[in-house]
Amino acid sequence: MVLLVVLHLSEHAYGVPIGLDVERRAGRRVTALELYATLDRLEAKGFVHSWYGDAIPRSSVSTRRYFKLQPKAVKALAESKSELDSMWRMSPKTAISYRPSAISEFESS
């Protein structure tokens, strides 16, 4: 999810907007520690590149750390989407219904 958020935010991909977008999409609170640990791991694996922007006048934060996807991440996202699309096409039409009662029936069987 974090890679997709960085992709979506484009040139506005820095800590606060990334965290807020991930929280909104995940439906749960994400701490700065969790977010930056994830971003640091993604950078160590070569999925994102980070850099510090110019100083921000009259701010408690001196600079923003921006993130950009690397080609490796774009390739991984495309492969993941392709695999998920393939799985959806292969699943029987009756296997998943969006009716809550059908999901309950599926889980109890």
N, C-alpha and C positions, 0 to 999 in steps of 0.2 A: 504494500500500500504506500509506503514512504516513497518509493521510486516513482510511482504514478503521481503522487502529490508534487514532487519536485518537478516532474515533467509538466504538470498542469500549471504550476505557478510560474514557470519559465524564469524570466529575469527578476521576479519578486520572490524567489525561493531562498529565504533565509529563516532563521530559527522560529520567530513568532508566527508568521503565516503558515509555515510548514506544520508546526505544532497544533495550531487552531484547526487547520484543515484535516489533519489526521484525527484529532479529537471528534470533530463533527462527523466524519465518515465512520469512525470506529464506535462512536456512541459512548465513549468513556474518556476519563481524564488521562492525559499523557504528561508526565513530568518532563522538565527540561533535561534531567539526567537520563531518563529513558530515551528521549528523542536524540540527544547528542551521542549517546552510546551507540544507538542504531546507525546514525549518520557516520560516526567514526568507523564502525565495522564496514559499512558500505564503501567508504573511501579506501579503507585498507584492502578491500577486495577488488578495487578498481572500478566500482560501479558509479561513483560520483567523484567530482573534484570540488574542493572548497577553496575559498580565498576570502580575505578580509577586504571590505569596501572602505571607502573614505570615512574619515571621522565624521560623526554626527554632531553638529553644534547643539549646545544646550541639552544634552542627553546624558542619562546616567550610564548609558552604554557607549563606549568610545567608538566602536566600529561594529558593523554587522558581518557575520560570516555567511557568505552566499554559497549555494550549492548548485552544481550543474551536472546533468547526467553525462556519463562517458558512453562512447559507442557500445561498449560491452553491456551496459545496462539497457540500452535501447534494443539491442539484439535479444537479451534475456526476456524483456517485456514482450517483444513480438513473438518469441517462441512460446512463452507462457500463454499468451492470448490464443495463439494458433492451437495449442494443445487443449485448452479449455473449450474453444469453439468445436474442435473435433469430438471431444467427449460429449458435448451437448447434442451434436448431430447424431451420435451413435446411441444415445440413451433412448429407450422406448418411450413413446409419447405418453404411455400410461404410467410410467414409473414415478413421475413427479407431477403433482397437481398443486395448484396454489391455494386450494381450499384447506383451511386449518384442519378440518375433520379428516381429510385424506392423509395429511402429514401425521396425525395421531395414529391412524390406522397403520401407516407404514412403519412407524416407530414401534408399535406393539407387536408386529408380526415377526 
